[in-house]
Amino acid sequence: MKQDSQSENESIVRDLSVSEDQRNVKFFSDLQTPIPKHLPFFMDVTLRDGNQALRRPWNLEQKETIFKQLLKLGVQGIEVGFASSNNQEFEACKYLSSIAPDNVVISSLSRAVEKEIEVSWKAIRFAPKPRIHIVYPVSAFTIQNVLKITPEKVLEKISESVAYAKSLVGSKGEVQFSGEHFGDSLENLDFAAEAFQIALNNGADVVNLPNTVERYRPWLFVSMVKAVVNLLPEDTRISIHTHNDLGMATATTVESYFAGAVQLETALNGLGERAGNTNTYEVAIALHNCGVEVPLNFSTIYETSRLVSYLSEIPIYEKAPLIGEDVISHRSGIHQDGVAKTRHLQKGAYRAFDAALIGRPEGDRIEFTNQSGKSAVYCILKDAGENITLEEAGRLQPILKKISEDLGRRELTLEEIRIEWNRLLRAI
């Protein structure tokens, strides 16, 4: 124990012997994760996971509208539904498969049940790139308390169902296996990895690692992903499917990509069971900001979010990242000053993304409340075509601040600000 402590102290002394600049360079280089060579493959689950969570699931016409918007956005894969769940779902899967372009993977979900797998295949078989998606639990908790079967039986079911699906698709399509509740498999991670290996041995082309219920911090899940990536063959296509129960699905998905995941399962507007699935837009822009080449049409993001909100009858929270009405507004004086001074730069002091990039019609919005400073007054009036100096804005700011406070601390409109500006001009 003493020896370990001495060794640790020697290491610290060695680190301190280098200059502060050298230490900083080493620290930041250690933080920089190399950008993966593979492009992220976006497999959209809005029409399946998103739809099944709606109070009023979509009809065929609505599904087709979403489907066509997904093609416009540029996703590489679309899970069109759970074909065996009901006849309407089957017909929707079949129709959407028939209008799919040649370059998009079309998937239908089924449990590890031959009849369901067969129905999935019948629904999507005429798609140019069909994929049967099989889901079966791999966590010890679910195996013991829900399935109530032995681990050996689980492996047998996976083996048989994947092999059957592969016999149907042949060389025309693909098979994906999802180990449901992988995120709960920390205590039996070796078993989960074995389940994925058995799926691969029986013909699975993609193995999906879902965080079916988000319970823990992203780092823990990503560490599990890394472990499985290292245990499976190097050329394995790893997929990630994360739910947003604790609000960290985007972080988990982004970091899983850097940990080796190729396919990212996401949903428009973050739709999905409970708190939803990983939000497509957030993952795309986060990866873009990190220098990753993202094969999506960013300019359609904003219009897509509005369309999905309308069809799902779920309003967009005004503070929702990227697409919320208020996320480009600045009201604090300190923030407004930074915004004003960096508006012309590619990177804004308080701008996480370029609104124009995602198709938003307006950029940074500066509003005036009793928290705002003279930079807000200057920018608001200057943008409105008024000939105002920063000094004049400084004289007008306390007047506007008092009015805001007298009106219950509310935000002032441009017209109200203009009225006071004209009064000040007359006084000058």
N, C-alpha and C positions, 0 to 999 in steps of 0.2 A: 504494500500500500504506500509505504514511504517512498519507495523507488519510483512508483508511478507519479507521485506528487512532485518529486525532484525532476523527473523527466518533463513534466508539464511546465514547471517553472523555467527549465532550461529553454523550452520552446518559446515561452513568452519573452525571455531575455533575448533570444535570437531575433524574434519579431521586432522588438524594440530597438535593436541595433541598426536596423535599416531606417532610412529617412521616412518622414511622414508622407511625402509624395510617393515614395516607392510602395508604402503600405496601402495608400489609397488606390494606386494603379492595380495592385494585386487584388484588393477587395472588390473593385468594380469589374475586373476581368472575370473573377470567380462568379459574379452575379449574372454575367451575360451568357444565357443559354443559347447555343447555336440554333439558328433557324433550321428546322427539319428540311430534308431534301424533298420530301413528298408534299404535294399540295393537299390542303384539306379537302375532303370529299364530303359535301353537305347532303346528308340523307334527311329529307324533310318528313316529319311525322304529324304534320298538322291535320291531314285528312283522316288519320287513324287515331292517334292519341289525343290530339286536339279536339276532334269531332266527338269522340266518345265521352268527353267531359262536359259537353255543352248541355244546357237545360233543354234546348231544342236542337237536336242533331240536324245537320244540313240535308237538304234533299239533293237530288241528282243535279239539278240546274245550279244550285249553289256550290256544290262540289266541283263542278266543271269550271265555274268562275275562279275558284281558288286554285284549281289545277293549272289553268292557263296563266294565272298571275305568278305561280311558282316557276313556270317555264320562262316567263318574262324576267323574273329575278335571277334565273340561271342556276338553280340547284341541280346537282348531278343525279340525285335519286329522290324518288317520291314513294312513300308508303301510302298506297291509295285506300287501304282499309283493312278490315278484319272480315274477309269474304264469307266465312262460315257463320257469322253471328246472326244474320237474317237475310232474307231474300233481297230486300232493297239494297243492302250493303253489297251483296254478291253482284247484282246488276250494275251498281255504280263502279265497282272494281273492274268488271268486265268491259264496261263502256270506256272508262278512262284509259284502260290498257290499250284499247283499240285506236285511240287518238294520240297515243304517246309518240314522241319523236324518237328517232333511232339512237340518240346519244344519251338517253335518260333511263336509269334503272327503275323499274316498276316493281314494287314489293307488296305482298299481302301477308298479314300476320296469321299464325295459327298456333295452337298448342301442340304438344307432342302426341297428337292423335291422328292416326292415318286418315280417317274420314275428313277431318278438318284440313289436313295437308292436301288431300285430293281436291277439295273444294277450292282452296287457294289456287292450285294449279289450273283448274278449269277456268277460273276467273281471269287469270293474268297470262295464260299460255301464249296468247297472240300478241303480247307486247314485244317490241324488238329486243328488249333486254329484261326478261322476267326474273324475279327472285322470290323464292319461297322463304319466308322468315318464320323460324320455329322458336318458341320461348318455353323454357322449363327451369324451375328453381334449382339453385346450387348452394344456397346458404343452409347451414345446419339447422338453424331455427325453423325455417320454412319447411324443410324436409321432415323434421320431427313433429311439428305442430300443425302443419297444413296438409302436406301430402301423406304423412304418417306411414312412410315406407322406408326401407333400408337404403343407405347410400349406394349399395350395389345395384338395387333396382333402378335408382335414378340414372346411373351410368348406362344401364341396359336400355332404358327408355330413350335416352339421348342417342345412343348408338343406332337403335332401330328406326327412330323417327327421321334422323338426318339421312341415314342410308336410303330410306324409302323416298324421301324428298329428292335425293340425288338421282334415284332411278327414274323419277318422273321428268326432271328437268334435262337430264342428260348433258349434252354439250351445248344445248340452246340457252340454258339459264344458269342461275346461281342459287346457292342455299346459304342462308345466314342463320347462325345459332346464337340465341341470347340466353345467357345464364341469369335468369331473373334473381333479383336480390343479391347480385354480386357484391354490392356495397355493404351487405351484412355478413360477408364471408371471411372476415378477418380471422376468426377462430378456426376456419377450415379452408384456408386459402390454397393449400396444396391440393385439396379435393376439387376445388373450383377449377384450378389449372388443369387437373387431370380430366375434368369434364370437357373443358375446351379442347384439349388434345384429342379426346375420343371423338368429339364432333369433327375435328379436322381430319382424323383418320378415316372417318366415314363419309367424307366428301364435302364438308362445310367449306365455303369459300371465304366467309367472313365470320368472325366471332365477336359478339357484342357484349361489352361489360357495362351493365346498367347500374346506376345508383337509383334503384327503384324507389327507395324512400331515403331522402337526404336527412341523415341524423348527425353527422360529424363534420369536422373541418375538411376543406378541400385537400389539404396536404395528406391526410390519412388515405383518402380514396386514391389520390394520384400515386402515392407510394405503393398501393395495392396494384394499380395499373402497371407501374414500372416492374413490379415483381413478376407479374404474369407475362409481360412483354419479354422479360429475360428468360422465362421458363419455356416459352413456346418458340417454334422455329422462326428464324430471322425474317422470313418472307411472309409471315402471318399478317393478314389484314385485320387490324384491331379496330373495333368500333366502340364509341362511347355514347351512352344514353343516360342523361342525368335529369332528375327531377329537382324542383326548386323549393322544397318544403321549408328550408331555412334561408332562402334567398341567396344561395351561393352557387347555383348551377352553372352560371356563366363562367365564374372563376374556375370551377372544377373542370369544365369542358376545355377551356383554353389551356390550362396547365396539362391536361391529359394529352392534348395534341403535342405539346412539347415533350411529353413523356413517351411518345411513340404511337399514339392513336392516329389512324389515318382517316377513318370515317367518323363524322360528328353528326349525331342525330339531334336535330333541333326543330323548333316549331315557330311559326309566325306569331308574333305578339306574345310568345311564351305560353301559348295555350297548352292545356294538358290536365291530367288528373290533379286534384287538390290545388296546390299552389302553382301548378303548371310544369312545363318542360323548359329546357334551356332555350333562351330567346335567340333566334337566328341572327337578328340584327346586331345584338350586343357582341356575340362571338365574332361575327364577321369584322366589325369595326375594331374590336380589341386586337384581333390578329393583324389587321391592316396597320394599326398604329405600331405594332411590334415589328413591322417590316416583312410580314408574311404576304406572299402573293395569294390573294383570295379570289377565286374564280366566280364571283357573283357580280351582278349589275347593281352596284350601290345606289345609283340614281333612282331606282324604283322602290327603295326601302320605305320612304315616307308615304307614298301613295298606297303601297301594299298594306301598311299598318292601318290606314284609314279604311280601306276596303274590308279587311279582316274584322276590324272593330264593328263595322256596320253589319256584316253578315253574321257575326257571332253574337251580336247584341250585348257586347261587353265593352263599356267605355274605356278609353285609354286614360290611365291615371296621369294627371298633369305633370307629375314629377317622374314619370317613367323614362328611364335613360333613352336618349336619342330621339324618341318619338313623342314624348310628353309635350303638351302645349307650352309649359313654363320653363323647360330645361335650357332655353337659350336666353332667358331673362337674367338681368343683373340689377340688384337694388342696393347693395352695400356700397358706400362711398369708396372704400379701399379697393373693392373689386372693380368698380366702374372706372376708377383711375387707371388700373392695370389694363382693362379692356380698351379704353380710349387710346392708350399709348402703344398698344400692340395690335390694333385692328388691321393694320396694313401688312402684318407679318403672317407667314404661313402657320406659325405656332402662336396661338394667343395665350396671354398670361392666365386667363381663366376659361379657355375654350378647349374642351376635350376632343372635339371633332369639328370638321367643317360641315356646316349645315347644308351647303350646296352639294356636297358629296353625296348625301343621301336623298337629295331631291326636295329639301325643305326650301320654300320660296324666300325665306328671310334669314338673315344672319343674326349676329349678337344683338339682343334687344336690351336697351338701357331704359329703365323705368325710374320714376321719381317717387320716393316716400320720405318720411322723416329720418330715414337712415342714409339718405343719399347725399353726395357732395357736389362741388361745383363742376366736376368733370361730367356728371350726369346732365346738368343744366346745359352745359356747353354742347355736348354731343346731341342731345335731344333737339335743341333749337337749330343747331348747325345742319343736322340731317333734314330738318323741316324747311331748310332754305333761308333761315334767318342769318343776318350778318351780325354775329355776336363775337365778342372777344372773351378770352378766359377771365380777364379782370372783371368784365361785366357779369359774367356767369357767377363769379364769386360774390358779387353784390346782390344778385338775385336769389342765390341759394338760401340764405336765412329767411327771406320773405316766404319762399315756397315751403320751406320746412315748417314754419309757423302755421301756414294755411293747412298743410297736411295734418299737423297735430290738432288743429281746431276742428278738422273734419273727421276726427276719430282715427287719426294716423293712417288714413287710407292713401292709396296710390293716386297721384294727380294725372289727369288726362293731358294730352298735348294742348287742347284748347284752353284749359285752365292755366297751363304754364305760359301760353302765348299771351293771354290777357294780362298777366302780371308783368311779362316782358314789355308789352306795349306801354303799360303804366310807368314802368321804370324809364323807358325811353322818353316819355313825355316829361318826366321829372328831371331828366338830364338836360 
